[in-house]
């Protein structure tokens, strides 16, 4: 692993599935470089291959063609340098909060006292001190997602992969989680790849936005996000936010129209 290497480098990535005796190309010739410390948000119509792209970067799936590197090393399988946070929490209901957060450390052979100290630190990082001994069933949806994020960070990965992690919570909780994630990113400088269907969420979180084409997924546009941090809900009323929102929404809207068989909007 090189300190100077890009966090993620994707070259000529193509993924094809066989379905009902025919081949379906989900990703086609993806070229993408994500630098260390970026928060890249991935936007695109349903079925364009966003989750497949993240799964390949995670090492859960293999590409049909092309290469993927994480921190200068080829991705051939899951590894401790990359951690996925899913939409549906993926927590163990029979374990306490602290044991859930410490689970990856336990698998890595970290001694019990050390892993519990690390877990406590990350529970505090997501503002859930006092819930260490609670069980998952006792927590709200937003609290569960905070625990999933804490567990992901506890093993100190270089790259955090987040597949629509806030989609299952209510609007108010989602807003709070967005603010907390930006704060975590600012403090930890972790590289984050984040999937969402929300243009506003993409603008509030990202350093850059990747807009993918409808299937087969290609890189349609990479958009820098110059909006200042901290990004509060008040920022959404600013002219700068609205102008960037129109640009991103126009690109996404056209891809959604294509998948729905609707006319593409004019410039």
C-alpha positions, 0 to 999 in steps of 0.5 A: 500500500502506498501513501501516495496512491489513489484510494480507489482506481477503476480502469475499463470496468465492465460487468456482465450478468447472464440472465434467462440465457442472455447476457446483461451488461450492467457496467460498461467501461467505467474509468474512475479515480477517487483520491484519499480523503474524498467523499464521492457520492454516486447518483444514477437511475435505478438499475444503472449499476451503482451497487454493483460498482460498490460491490466490486470495489468492496471485493464482493463481486469480480469484474467481467473486464477491467481492473480495480485497485484500492490504495495501489493494490489490486482488489481481488477479495474483501479486505480490512482496508475497505468496509461496507455500510449497508442500507439495512444495518446488518447488525447482530440483534443478540449482541449488545451495542458494544459487542456489535461495534467490536465485532470486526476487531474480535475477528481481527484478533484484537484483545478484549480489553483493547477492542472494547476501548476502541468500540467505546471511542467509536460509540462516542464518535457517533453520539451514543454514549450510554448505550454500550450495553443496550441490545439492537432491538432497543434502538431506533432506526437512526441509532442502528445506522449510527452503530453500523457506521461506528462498527465500520470505522472501528476497524480503521479502514481506509475506504468506507463504502456506503450503499444508501445507508440513510434510505430506511430512516425518517426525514428528520433522522436522515437530516441529522445523520447527514450532518453527523457524517459530514462532521465525521468525514471532516474529523477523520478524513476517511475516503467515502463512496456513498450511494444515494438517489437524493440530489439534495443529499449528494450536494450536502455530503459530497466533495464530488458527485459521480452521475452514472448513465442508465444501464449499462452504467457509464460515467456520465459526469463528474461534478466538483462540489465547491459548497463550503462546509459545514453544510447546514440545512440553511445552505439549501436556500442559497443561490450557489446551492440551487444553481448546482442542484439544477445542474446535477438534477438535469443530468440525473433527470435525463437518465431517469427519463431514459429508463422510463421511456420518457422524452429527454428534457432539453437544455 
